[in-house]
Amino acid sequence: MLRDSDQAKKYVARLERKYNKGKALGIFAHNLGRAVYFMLKNKEAFDMQRFFAQ
């Protein structure tokens, strides 16, 4: 996701300013995993706007 999405890169860069790079990637992975869980649970498609509206 980080390779293709400019929005994801900006989100992780914002996290990196607050935390270090490893912690920022961990937070991003956790949020992405949580999003996938609820997508599968609710049988919905991934909504990029909703994911980055945090």
N, CA and C atoms as a LAMMPS dump frame, in Angstrom:
ITEM: TIMESTEP
0
ITEM: NUMBER OF ATOMS
162
ITEM: BOX BOUNDS ff ff ff
-5.0000000000000000e+02 5.0000000000000000e+02
-5.0000000000000000e+02 5.0000000000000000e+02
-5.0000000000000000e+02 5.0000000000000000e+02
ITEM: ATOMS id mol type element x y z
1 1 1 N 0.831 -1.188 0
2 1 2 C 0 0 0
3 1 3 C 0.875 1.251 0
4 2 1 N 1.963 1.207 0.747
5 2 2 C 2.833 2.381 0.814
6 2 3 C 3.56 2.64 -0.5
7 3 1 N 3.745 1.619 -1.31
8 3 2 C 4.423 1.808 -2.589
9 3 3 C 3.569 2.56 -3.59
10 4 1 N 2.256 2.351 -3.548
11 4 2 C 1.375 2.884 -4.581
12 4 3 C 0.57 4.096 -4.165
13 5 1 N 0.263 4.233 -2.901
14 5 2 C -0.662 5.273 -2.461
15 5 3 C 0.068 6.49 -1.9
16 6 1 N -0.133 7.631 -2.546
17 6 2 C 0.447 8.875 -2.026
18 6 3 C -0.204 9.269 -0.709
19 7 1 N -1.476 8.97 -0.575
20 7 2 C -2.201 9.299 0.653
21 7 3 C -1.625 8.507 1.832
22 8 1 N -1.29 7.24 1.599
23 8 2 C -0.702 6.409 2.653
24 8 3 C 0.685 6.92 3.027
25 9 1 N 1.459 7.353 2.034
26 9 2 C 2.789 7.889 2.308
27 9 3 C 2.71 9.145 3.169
28 10 1 N 1.751 10.011 2.882
29 10 2 C 1.582 11.226 3.672
30 10 3 C 1.169 10.893 5.103
31 11 1 N 0.293 9.893 5.242
32 11 2 C -0.177 9.48 6.567
33 11 3 C 0.979 8.945 7.41
34 12 1 N 1.803 8.083 6.818
35 12 2 C 2.934 7.513 7.547
36 12 3 C 3.974 8.601 7.838
37 13 1 N 4.17 9.54 6.915
38 13 2 C 5.11 10.634 7.162
39 13 3 C 4.65 11.485 8.34
40 14 1 N 3.343 11.689 8.451
41 14 2 C 2.81 12.449 9.581
42 14 3 C 3.043 11.695 10.89
43 15 1 N 2.866 10.37 10.849
44 15 2 C 3.134 9.568 12.04
45 15 3 C 4.621 9.574 12.395
46 16 1 N 5.487 9.591 11.368
47 16 2 C 6.931 9.59 11.609
48 16 3 C 7.398 10.859 12.308
49 17 1 N 6.715 11.963 12.061
50 17 2 C 7.1 13.197 12.748
51 17 3 C 6.827 13.101 14.247
52 18 1 N 5.789 12.362 14.606
53 18 2 C 5.44 12.227 16.02
54 18 3 C 6.202 11.076 16.682
55 19 1 N 6.342 9.969 15.946
56 19 2 C 7.039 8.777 16.442
57 19 3 C 8.238 8.528 15.531
58 20 1 N 9.006 7.498 15.775
59 20 2 C 10.074 7.168 14.839
60 20 3 C 9.51 6.307 13.699
61 21 1 N 10.36 5.951 12.742
62 21 2 C 9.87 5.267 11.537
63 21 3 C 9.282 3.888 11.855
64 22 1 N 9.95 3.114 12.693
65 22 2 C 9.469 1.777 13.023
66 22 3 C 8.127 1.813 13.734
67 23 1 N 7.989 2.707 14.685
68 23 2 C 6.733 2.842 15.421
69 23 3 C 5.619 3.305 14.49
70 24 1 N 5.931 4.228 13.581
71 24 2 C 4.934 4.725 12.63
72 24 3 C 4.437 3.604 11.725
73 25 1 N 5.347 2.749 11.243
74 25 2 C 4.933 1.623 10.401
75 25 3 C 4.11 0.622 11.201
76 26 1 N 4.443 0.436 12.457
77 26 2 C 3.666 -0.457 13.318
78 26 3 C 2.257 0.054 13.534
79 27 1 N 2.12 1.348 13.754
80 27 2 C 0.801 1.96 13.938
81 27 3 C -0.01 1.833 12.663
82 28 1 N 0.635 2.095 11.513
83 28 2 C -0.042 1.979 10.224
84 28 3 C -0.51 0.544 9.98
85 29 1 N 0.355 -0.427 10.262
86 29 2 C 0.004 -1.835 10.072
87 29 3 C -1.157 -2.239 10.983
88 30 1 N -1.144 -1.757 12.204
89 30 2 C -2.217 -2.061 13.145
90 30 3 C -3.551 -1.495 12.653
91 31 1 N -3.53 -0.243 12.201
92 31 2 C -4.755 0.378 11.694
93 31 3 C -5.254 -0.328 10.435
94 32 1 N -4.342 -0.725 9.565
95 32 2 C -4.727 -1.429 8.34
96 32 3 C -5.307 -2.798 8.67
97 33 1 N -4.71 -3.493 9.612
98 33 2 C -5.23 -4.796 10.027
99 33 3 C -6.609 -4.692 10.641
100 34 1 N -6.814 -3.661 11.433
101 34 2 C -8.123 -3.44 12.036
102 34 3 C -9.165 -3.133 10.961
103 35 1 N -8.764 -2.364 9.952
104 35 2 C -9.681 -2.042 8.851
105 35 3 C -10.055 -3.305 8.077
106 36 1 N -9.078 -4.177 7.831
107 36 2 C -9.348 -5.424 7.109
108 36 3 C -10.29 -6.311 7.913
109 37 1 N -10.082 -6.377 9.218
110 37 2 C -10.971 -7.178 10.067
111 37 3 C -12.416 -6.715 9.935
112 38 1 N -12.649 -5.409 10.033
113 38 2 C -14.017 -4.903 9.962
114 38 3 C -14.579 -4.985 8.554
115 39 1 N -13.725 -4.921 7.536
116 39 2 C -14.195 -5.126 6.156
117 39 3 C -14.744 -6.537 5.993
118 40 1 N -13.993 -7.504 6.493
119 40 2 C -14.425 -8.897 6.378
120 40 3 C -15.648 -9.169 7.245
121 41 1 N -15.673 -8.59 8.43
122 41 2 C -16.794 -8.791 9.347
123 41 3 C -18.086 -8.219 8.776
124 42 1 N -18.015 -7.006 8.202
125 42 2 C -19.21 -6.328 7.699
126 42 3 C -19.456 -6.56 6.214
127 43 1 N -18.557 -7.327 5.562
128 43 2 C -18.671 -7.636 4.128
129 43 3 C -18.783 -6.367 3.293
130 44 1 N -17.829 -5.45 3.507
131 44 2 C -17.769 -4.186 2.786
132 44 3 C -16.46 -4.111 2.012
133 45 1 N -16.424 -3.266 1.017
134 45 2 C -15.192 -3.005 0.277
135 45 3 C -14.358 -1.981 1.044
136 46 1 N -13.061 -1.957 0.766
137 46 2 C -12.164 -1.011 1.421
138 46 3 C -12.463 0.388 0.913
139 47 1 N -12.63 1.32 1.833
140 47 2 C -12.898 2.713 1.494
141 47 3 C -11.706 3.549 1.94
142 48 1 N -10.907 3.985 0.969
143 48 2 C -9.679 4.72 1.269
144 48 3 C -9.985 6.028 1.977
145 49 1 N -11.024 6.738 1.595
146 49 2 C -11.362 8.013 2.221
147 49 3 C -11.724 7.813 3.689
148 50 1 N -12.46 6.779 3.969
149 50 2 C -12.851 6.492 5.357
150 50 3 C -11.648 6.089 6.201
151 51 1 N -10.718 5.336 5.599
152 51 2 C -9.531 4.881 6.331
153 51 3 C -8.642 6.047 6.732
154 52 1 N -8.46 7.023 5.831
155 52 2 C -7.568 8.134 6.121
156 52 3 C -8.273 9.319 6.749
157 53 1 N -9.531 9.191 7.116
158 53 2 C -10.292 10.29 7.734
159 53 3 C -10.063 10.359 9.249
160 54 1 N -8.996 9.752 9.735
161 54 2 C -8.748 9.715 11.171
162 54 3 C -8.22 11.015 11.678
